[in-house]
Amino acid sequence: MAASPQTQPLPAPGRARRRQLHLRGRRHQQWRARVGDLLELLAASLLVATVSVFLRDGGGQHLVTGSWGSRLVAVGQLTGLVAVDLLLVQMLLAARVPWVDRVYGSDRALKAHRVLGRVTVPLVLVHAESLVLGYAARDGMPWWSGWLREPFAMLSGVPDMLTATIALALLVLIAVTSVRAAMRRVGYERWHLVHLGAYAAVTLAIPHQLSVGSDITRSGLVRAAWLGLYVLVAASIAWWRFALPVVRSVRHRLYVERVVQETPDTWSVTVRGRDLGALQARAGQFFQWRFLTRGLWAAAHPWSLSAQPDGRTLRLTVRELGDHSSRLAGLRPGTRVLVEGPYGAFTTHRRTRRRVLLLAAGIGVTPIRALAEELARDPATAPGDVTVVYRADQASQLALRQELDEVSRHGGHRLHLLTGPPVRGSWLPEHVGRGGDDASALAELVPHLREHDVYLCGPPVWMDLVHTSLRRARVPRAHIHDERFSW
């Protein structure tokens, strides 16, 4: 097992320190709520403004009093404008802008990104087909043949239609490969490569959107506003997703220091660098890691820190779940590393209670291990304030078990290792769950359960079951914290 820093027991914090902790957590939650509301209001205002300008400039008249063909064209124009608006918001959510990440957390920002994607692509398809049928009606074609003949006429008659058609095809391809079953089949690396096509799709669509006579170019002010939005999104992606990770990696000179096998299928990789404190990484966060060696350099993967950052090294712990993760076992010391991050809001900034419960299952133990170490060192934590519950099917799968035991023992905290085969409808092993009453079993395992902040990380189905137990045990939702790192 890899050695872990020794955590010395700390004296019980005073009432003033506990009050400071509570106020800090409440202020952080209030700040997130207010900024989140502001961001959502801005996004909604942008959408309302887009629709309002279209209706003001004659679109409303076409929709209400126009001919059948004119109405279809108006529907196509409006859905196209709304789709572009939502697509740009999607890209901004995926740009890893720090203040968006701090407000929502990476998982919630990417979830919103996926939800918007399920709306955007159908809107783009409605946009394309409505225009085809509308122009066909204007040209006097019957609907049953116009939908097939009109696209060829549009390719020669509508400005930049070829690039717009390619953009549409790319968006459909991205949507198809983003279906959960397809994602599992193609694998993370291929899915990520296809998903990068979104940047190409937006770029290819811009000439069509800004062509003479389009809805965007009818007003100089509207054109300037759209161009400003394009520039904002492009600059955010260029800086936060590409330029800054390279600048940081070069500045901090990251390289692999050592690789340690934790269990038969789990390895810890320690990365050393210069002045890593400037990254301001915290326990519970993750990076996108790219190792510059054969078989690993092409794709970056999101892996959590499994130890509290110390300003000199960063550590990740990975279970063998595919070809990419299994190759980490063969990393050689000295291999250069590029990182994006740190990302995520799964940190002790959310803490509002003195007592903390950390729940982990499987490889979800990695951020929990780092949080346990940070909490044990926090002056606001008294001996016995932290309880760790670690679930696995069998003892051999308990990665980082020894380190958790050391952190708990030196800090005077509690560690519960729960092993046993999965039980249908329960997240606990059979000998603990007592017939599936997980809420009562957890309350018995963790005294004063409702007085804890709860952090949990593990497989999605397991986390859903834990959430159900916590709600039944009447733990306030505001005191339950998680982030889901699925792609």
MIDOPA-413939 format. One line per 8 residues: number of its first residue (from 1); for each residue x, y, z of C-alpha. Coordinates in pm, 1 decimal. Layout:
N
NUM) X,Y,Z | ...
REM end
This chain:
487
1) 0.0,0.0,0.0 | 109.3,355.7,-65.9 | 204.7,549.9,242.5 | -29.4,825.9,352.6 | 54.4,1144.0,542.8 | 11.9,1108.3,916.8 | -287.3,1296.7,1054.6 | -234.9,1406.9,1412.6
9) -531.9,1428.4,1650.9 | -654.1,1780.5,1707.9 | -812.8,1941.5,2012.6 | -1187.3,1988.3,2017.1 | -1281.1,2310.7,1839.3 | -1450.9,2584.4,2034.7 | -1802.4,2715.8,1986.0 | -1676.7,3017.6,1788.3
17) -1493.5,2794.1,1542.6 | -1801.0,2574.5,1492.0 | -2015.5,2882.7,1432.8 | -1759.9,3009.5,1181.5 | -1780.9,2677.5,998.6 | -2160.8,2690.9,987.1 | -2163.7,3049.9,859.3 | -1899.6,2973.1,596.7
25) -2103.1,2682.2,462.8 | -2425.5,2883.7,457.7 | -2257.7,3175.2,279.8 | -2114.9,2937.3,20.3 | -2454.6,2777.7,-42.4 | -2624.3,3117.8,-67.3 | -2357.1,3243.4,-309.3 | -2400.6,2937.3,-530.4
33) -2779.4,2976.3,-528.6 | -2768.1,3347.3,-615.9 | -2508.9,3317.5,-890.6 | -2685.3,3010.1,-1028.2 | -3013.5,3201.8,-1042.4 | -2837.8,3490.2,-1217.5 | -2679.9,3261.9,-1480.3 | -3012.1,3090.9,-1549.8
41) -3185.2,3429.7,-1574.1 | -2925.8,3547.0,-1827.3 | -2973.1,3231.4,-2036.8 | -3352.8,3266.4,-2026.0 | -3330.0,3638.5,-2110.8 | -3113.7,3558.3,-2413.3 | -3372.5,3310.4,-2537.2 | -3660.7,3553.3,-2480.4
49) -3471.1,3829.9,-2660.2 | -3404.9,3601.8,-2958.3 | -3772.6,3513.9,-2996.3 | -3885.6,3873.4,-2935.0 | -3658.2,4019.8,-3201.6 | -3774.5,3759.2,-3453.6 | -4141.4,3835.9,-3383.8 | -4075.8,4213.6,-3395.0
57) -3903.1,4191.5,-3733.4 | -4203.8,4037.0,-3907.9 | -4178.7,3674.9,-3799.9 | -4496.4,3700.3,-3593.8 | -4695.0,3826.4,-3892.8 | -4576.0,3538.2,-4110.7 | -4669.5,3287.4,-3840.7 | -5022.3,3424.7,-3800.6
65) -5135.2,3559.6,-4137.7 | -4889.8,3419.3,-4391.2 | -4952.3,3148.5,-4647.5 | -4888.9,2783.9,-4565.0 | -4541.4,2805.8,-4717.4 | -4461.7,3132.8,-4537.1 | -4568.7,2985.5,-4204.4 | -4342.2,2685.2,-4251.4
73) -4048.7,2910.9,-4341.0 | -4115.6,3123.3,-4032.9 | -4122.8,2810.9,-3813.3 | -3793.5,2702.1,-3968.1 | -3633.1,3041.4,-3907.5 | -3750.1,3063.1,-3546.1 | -3646.4,2707.4,-3454.4 | -3308.4,2771.2,-3616.4
81) -3247.8,3083.8,-3408.2 | -3354.6,2910.8,-3085.4 | -3140.0,2606.3,-3169.1 | -2830.4,2822.1,-3224.7 | -2897.7,3002.4,-2897.4 | -2925.8,2674.7,-2703.0 | -2623.6,2527.2,-2879.0 | -2404.8,2819.7,-2774.2
89) -2528.3,2786.2,-2414.5 | -2443.0,2414.4,-2432.6 | -2091.8,2488.1,-2546.2 | -2044.6,2747.2,-2273.5 | -2155.0,2491.4,-2012.2 | -1895.6,2246.7,-2146.4 | -1617.6,2506.8,-2165.4 | -1511.7,2440.2,-1802.3
97) -1544.5,2808.0,-1707.7 | -1442.7,2816.7,-1337.1 | -1734.6,3020.9,-1204.8 | -1983.8,2790.4,-1379.3 | -1801.3,2490.4,-1232.3 | -1804.3,2637.8,-881.1 | -2175.0,2724.2,-897.8 | -2313.3,2403.4,-1044.9
105) -2036.1,2148.4,-1015.5 | -1910.8,1974.8,-1328.5 | -2168.4,1697.4,-1314.1 | -2467.6,1929.8,-1302.5 | -2328.8,2160.8,-1571.7 | -2271.1,1863.7,-1803.5 | -2615.0,1723.5,-1719.5 | -2768.8,2054.6,-1827.7
113) -2549.2,2033.8,-2139.0 | -2691.9,1689.4,-2223.2 | -3053.0,1796.7,-2155.9 | -3014.3,2096.5,-2385.8 | -2865.8,1864.8,-2647.8 | -3182.6,1654.5,-2646.5 | -3375.9,1972.7,-2728.5 | -3130.0,2136.0,-2969.8
121) -3087.2,1856.8,-3223.2 | -3464.6,1802.9,-3274.2 | -3501.4,2180.1,-3315.1 | -3229.8,2179.6,-3582.0 | -3408.2,1896.6,-3764.8 | -3740.7,2084.0,-3745.5 | -3560.0,2395.1,-3870.3 | -3420.8,2213.6,-4173.9
129) -3737.7,2024.9,-4269.9 | -3968.1,2324.5,-4216.5 | -3755.5,2535.2,-4448.9 | -3744.4,2258.2,-4708.3 | -4123.7,2213.4,-4707.3 | -4185.0,2588.8,-4687.3 | -3962.2,2672.3,-4983.0 | -4108.0,2378.3,-5176.2
137) -4459.6,2518.2,-5119.8 | -4345.2,2862.3,-5234.5 | -4199.6,2706.6,-5549.1 | -4526.4,2529.5,-5619.9 | -4400.7,2177.8,-5550.2 | -4638.1,1920.0,-5396.0 | -4540.1,1824.3,-5041.5 | -4499.6,1456.0,-5125.7
145) -4213.8,1528.3,-5368.5 | -4101.4,1872.1,-5253.5 | -3925.3,1743.6,-4942.7 | -3697.5,1540.7,-5169.3 | -3646.9,1783.3,-5457.2 | -3618.9,2113.5,-5271.8 | -3292.7,2035.2,-5082.7 | -3105.1,2012.3,-5413.3
153) -3246.5,2348.2,-5521.2 | -3149.2,2499.2,-5185.3 | -2790.5,2376.7,-5218.5 | -2744.9,2602.4,-5519.6 | -2979.9,2884.8,-5421.6 | -2926.0,2937.8,-5046.7 | -2592.3,3093.4,-4935.8 | -2346.5,2856.3,-4764.9
161) -2600.4,2571.8,-4765.6 | -2338.1,2302.5,-4820.1 | -2146.6,2384.6,-4500.7 | -2476.6,2410.8,-4310.2 | -2574.8,2063.5,-4432.3 | -2243.4,1918.6,-4315.6 | -2294.5,2088.6,-3978.2 | -2638.7,1930.4,-3949.2
169) -2497.5,1585.9,-4027.8 | -2229.5,1628.6,-3759.8 | -2486.8,1729.4,-3496.7 | -2701.0,1424.7,-3577.1 | -2393.8,1199.2,-3552.6 | -2307.3,1348.4,-3212.6 | -2664.7,1300.7,-3091.8 | -2672.9,936.0,-3202.4
177) -2341.0,850.5,-3038.4 | -2449.9,1026.0,-2717.5 | -2729.9,775.7,-2657.3 | -2626.0,573.4,-2353.8 | -2617.1,236.0,-2532.4 | -2410.7,380.9,-2818.3 | -2170.1,548.1,-2573.6 | -2096.0,215.2,-2407.1
185) -2041.8,49.6,-2743.3 | -1804.0,306.2,-2895.3 | -1604.7,364.9,-2574.5 | -1492.7,688.7,-2413.8 | -1203.1,765.9,-2651.6 | -1406.4,734.9,-2973.7 | -1706.2,909.8,-2817.9 | -1486.2,1201.1,-2710.5
193) -1335.4,1229.0,-3059.2 | -1680.7,1235.7,-3222.2 | -1803.0,1487.6,-2964.7 | -1527.6,1728.6,-3065.6 | -1715.5,1750.6,-3394.6 | -1953.7,1993.7,-3220.3 | -1687.7,2262.3,-3255.3 | -1662.5,2189.5,-3628.3
201) -2043.6,2187.6,-3662.7 | -2081.9,2532.1,-3506.2 | -1793.0,2671.0,-3711.5 | -1936.2,2533.0,-4037.2 | -2280.8,2675.8,-3959.6 | -2161.2,3030.9,-3890.9 | -2125.9,3140.4,-4260.1 | -2484.5,3026.4,-4328.1
209) -2615.5,3206.7,-4019.8 | -2434.6,3531.5,-4104.4 | -2501.8,3526.8,-4478.3 | -2668.4,3831.8,-4637.7 | -3044.5,3835.2,-4577.7 | -3044.6,3594.8,-4283.1 | -3243.6,3670.9,-3967.9 | -2922.0,3759.7,-3785.5
217) -2801.4,4016.9,-4039.0 | -3122.4,4219.8,-4086.5 | -3024.3,4453.6,-3801.3 | -2677.5,4584.4,-3729.2 | -2741.5,4569.8,-3353.5 | -2867.6,4212.6,-3369.8 | -2571.7,4110.7,-3582.6 | -2330.2,4269.6,-3332.9
225) -2501.8,4092.9,-3042.0 | -2477.6,3752.3,-3209.6 | -2114.7,3809.2,-3306.0 | -2039.0,3907.3,-2945.2 | -2198.4,3585.6,-2822.0 | -1997.3,3379.5,-3070.9 | -1675.0,3551.3,-2962.4 | -1754.6,3495.6,-2592.1
233) -1816.4,3123.4,-2639.7 | -1516.9,3075.4,-2871.3 | -1282.9,3261.7,-2636.3 | -1407.0,3062.2,-2334.9 | -1346.4,2730.8,-2510.5 | -1010.7,2835.7,-2655.4 | -881.6,2957.5,-2319.1 | -1031.0,2727.0,-2058.8
241) -1031.7,2400.2,-2256.6 | -713.2,2433.8,-2461.9 | -473.3,2721.0,-2389.2 | -483.9,2727.1,-2007.8 | -429.9,2349.5,-1960.6 | -119.7,2367.0,-2181.1 | 9.8,2677.5,-2004.8 | -42.4,2522.5,-1662.1
249) 112.1,2189.5,-1755.6 | 420.9,2356.5,-1899.9 | 452.6,2591.7,-1603.4 | 418.2,2319.0,-1340.6 | 633.6,2061.4,-1530.0 | 415.0,1766.5,-1437.1 | 554.9,1415.6,-1463.1 | 480.7,1069.3,-1325.8
257) 678.5,1004.7,-1008.3 | 559.6,651.9,-926.2 | 284.9,396.1,-981.1 | 167.4,177.9,-689.4 | -63.0,-123.5,-715.9 | -335.0,-99.0,-451.1 | -542.9,-409.1,-534.7 | -519.0,-663.4,-819.6
265) -708.2,-423.8,-1050.4 | -638.6,-80.8,-897.1 | -335.9,147.8,-920.8 | -237.4,482.7,-772.5 | -34.8,724.1,-985.3 | 158.3,1001.6,-812.1 | 233.4,1305.7,-1029.3 | 499.1,1551.8,-918.1
273) 540.6,1909.3,-1036.0 | 660.5,2259.1,-952.5 | 458.0,2504.6,-742.1 | 142.6,2291.8,-751.2 | -11.5,2498.5,-473.1 | -87.0,2763.5,-737.7 | -342.0,2524.6,-890.9 | -552.7,2568.0,-575.3
281) -675.3,2210.0,-603.8 | -885.3,2075.8,-317.1 | -974.2,1732.7,-189.0 | -1282.6,1601.7,-370.4 | -1195.0,1765.1,-703.8 | -1077.5,1598.2,-1022.7 | -857.5,1670.7,-1322.3 | -870.9,1566.5,-1685.0
289) -547.0,1367.6,-1712.7 | -349.5,1312.4,-2032.8 | -30.6,1104.7,-2012.3 | 210.4,1173.2,-2296.8 | 300.3,818.0,-2383.3 | 194.0,565.2,-2644.9 | -168.3,457.8,-2610.7 | -257.8,730.3,-2358.8
297) -177.3,1069.0,-2514.1 | -477.7,1092.7,-2749.5 | -753.4,1131.9,-2488.3 | -786.3,1298.9,-2149.5 | -980.5,1114.3,-1877.7 | -1152.5,1253.2,-1565.7 | -1007.7,1100.9,-1247.4 | -1044.9,1232.1,-893.9
305) -762.9,1315.5,-657.0 | -724.2,1032.6,-405.3 | -510.1,1228.5,-158.0 | -525.5,1582.0,-26.8 | -303.1,1804.4,-247.9 | 17.0,1902.3,-65.2 | 158.5,2158.3,-311.6 | 423.1,1916.1,-440.6
313) 233.7,1613.6,-573.6 | -107.8,1511.3,-702.7 | -234.4,1155.8,-679.0 | -504.5,970.3,-868.3 | -624.5,614.5,-810.9 | -777.1,422.1,-1102.2 | -954.3,87.2,-1131.5 | -915.1,-121.4,-1446.8
321) -1239.7,-54.1,-1634.0 | -1112.1,-50.8,-1992.4 | -805.4,-45.1,-2216.8 | -712.2,311.4,-2125.4 | -724.5,270.2,-1747.7 | -541.6,-64.5,-1761.1 | -249.0,99.1,-1944.3 | -181.8,322.9,-1645.1
329) -27.2,24.3,-1468.1 | 257.9,38.8,-1721.5 | 333.9,409.5,-1684.8 | 702.8,478.8,-1639.9 | 840.9,735.7,-1396.7 | 927.7,1054.2,-1579.4 | 633.8,1038.5,-1824.2 | 512.9,1392.0,-1888.0
337) 153.9,1480.9,-1796.6 | -96.6,1738.9,-1922.7 | -393.3,1826.9,-1701.9 | -714.9,2025.2,-1723.9 | -854.7,2144.6,-1395.6 | -906.3,2129.0,-1108.9 | -1279.8,2081.5,-1157.1 | -1575.1,2003.5,-934.7
345) -1763.5,2143.1,-636.1 | -1749.0,1820.5,-429.8 | -1541.1,1989.4,-159.6 | -1557.6,2085.7,207.3 | -1669.4,2434.4,97.6 | -2017.8,2282.7,115.0 | -1973.5,2177.6,476.6 | -2215.8,2336.7,725.8
353) -2210.9,2079.6,1008.4 | -1941.7,1979.0,1254.6 | -2015.3,1610.3,1203.1 | -1950.4,1463.6,857.2 | -2044.6,1126.0,708.9 | -1844.4,1004.4,407.7 | -2003.4,722.3,205.7 | -1810.8,539.7,-67.3
361) -1855.4,235.9,-288.6 | -1601.3,80.2,-525.0 | -1360.9,321.4,-689.5 | -1580.4,605.3,-559.4 | -1352.7,586.2,-256.5 | -1093.2,807.0,-428.5 | -1243.9,1152.8,-355.4 | -1376.6,1022.9,-22.0
369) -1023.2,924.3,81.1 | -897.9,1276.2,0.9 | -1189.4,1440.7,182.5 | -1130.7,1224.4,490.7 | -771.3,1343.2,507.3 | -863.7,1710.3,467.2 | -1142.1,1688.8,725.0 | -915.1,1517.1,975.8
377) -668.3,1806.6,944.8 | -934.1,2079.2,966.4 | -922.3,2271.4,1299.4 | -1302.7,2269.7,1297.3 | -1302.6,1889.0,1325.7 | -1291.8,1725.4,1668.7 | -1203.8,1357.9,1728.1 | -1503.4,1143.8,1634.6
385) -1664.5,1404.0,1407.6 | -1594.0,1209.3,1086.6 | -1746.9,872.2,998.0 | -1643.2,683.3,684.2 | -1859.4,402.0,545.0 | -1689.4,204.9,265.0 | -1889.8,-53.8,66.4 | -1743.8,-327.7,-155.1
393) -1849.0,-674.0,-272.1 | -1544.0,-835.1,-113.1 | -1251.0,-735.4,105.3 | -998.9,-763.6,-180.9 | -1173.3,-473.0,-356.0 | -1122.2,-227.6,-68.3 | -863.5,-2.8,-232.2 | -693.3,250.2,-0.3
401) -829.9,62.8,301.0 | -507.7,91.4,499.8 | -483.3,465.0,437.1 | -842.5,522.9,547.8 | -772.8,322.1,860.5 | -465.9,535.3,939.4 | -650.4,864.8,881.5 | -942.2,750.3,1097.9
409) -729.0,606.4,1376.4 | -496.9,907.4,1409.2 | -786.6,1152.6,1402.1 | -1003.9,954.2,1641.9 | -1272.1,902.3,1377.0 | -1480.0,598.9,1275.2 | -1437.3,370.2,974.2 | -1694.7,105.5,877.6
417) -1591.9,-145.3,609.3 | -1900.5,-315.9,466.8 | -1839.3,-613.5,238.9 | -2070.1,-872.2,90.0 | -2252.2,-953.5,-234.6 | -2501.2,-696.9,-369.9 | -2855.5,-723.1,-232.0 | -3142.5,-637.1,-466.0
425) -3296.3,-301.3,-372.0 | -3033.5,-229.4,-105.3 | -2696.4,-56.2,-99.3 | -2586.8,-242.5,214.7 | -2471.7,-603.9,250.1 | -2733.3,-848.2,374.8 | -2595.7,-878.6,727.6 | -2621.0,-498.4,776.1
433) -2934.0,-409.9,577.6 | -3163.5,-635.0,784.5 | -3421.8,-709.3,523.3 | -3372.3,-397.8,314.2 | -3443.9,-134.1,583.8 | -3137.9,65.8,485.0 | -3245.0,390.3,654.2 | -3276.9,228.0,998.8
441) -2954.7,33.9,952.3 | -2764.8,349.0,858.0 | -2911.2,544.0,1151.7 | -2797.4,264.2,1383.8 | -2453.0,258.0,1222.8 | -2412.5,637.1,1241.9 | -2557.0,793.1,1561.3 | -2706.6,1143.7,1523.9
449) -2731.7,1085.9,1147.6 | -2944.0,1395.0,1083.1 | -2676.0,1616.0,1240.7 | -2421.4,1521.9,972.2 | -2320.5,1666.3,640.3 | -2316.6,1366.6,405.3 | -2078.1,1321.8,111.4 | -2123.2,1018.1,-113.1
457) -1951.6,879.5,-420.6 | -1996.1,549.7,-601.0 | -2181.9,383.9,-890.2 | -2496.4,576.0,-995.7 | -2743.6,301.0,-897.9 | -2578.6,265.7,-557.1 | -2592.2,642.3,-503.1 | -2962.3,650.4,-589.5
465) -3029.6,387.9,-321.2 | -2824.7,583.1,-66.9 | -3019.1,900.3,-146.7 | -3343.9,712.7,-82.0 | -3215.5,592.4,255.4 | -3102.5,940.3,356.7 | -3438.7,1092.1,265.9 | -3620.0,824.3,466.1
473) -3387.7,899.7,756.8 | -3491.8,1267.1,722.0 | -3146.8,1402.6,643.4 | -3203.6,1751.8,490.8 | -3134.5,1765.7,116.0 | -2912.1,2071.0,165.8 | -2674.1,1855.7,371.4 | -2634.9,1577.8,111.8
481) -2350.1,1634.8,-133.0 | -2242.0,1435.7,-437.3 | -2105.8,1466.2,-787.5 | -2153.4,1208.2,-1058.6 | -1853.9,1171.7,-1286.2 | -2011.1,963.0,-1563.6 | -1944.1,1082.0,-1920.7
REM end
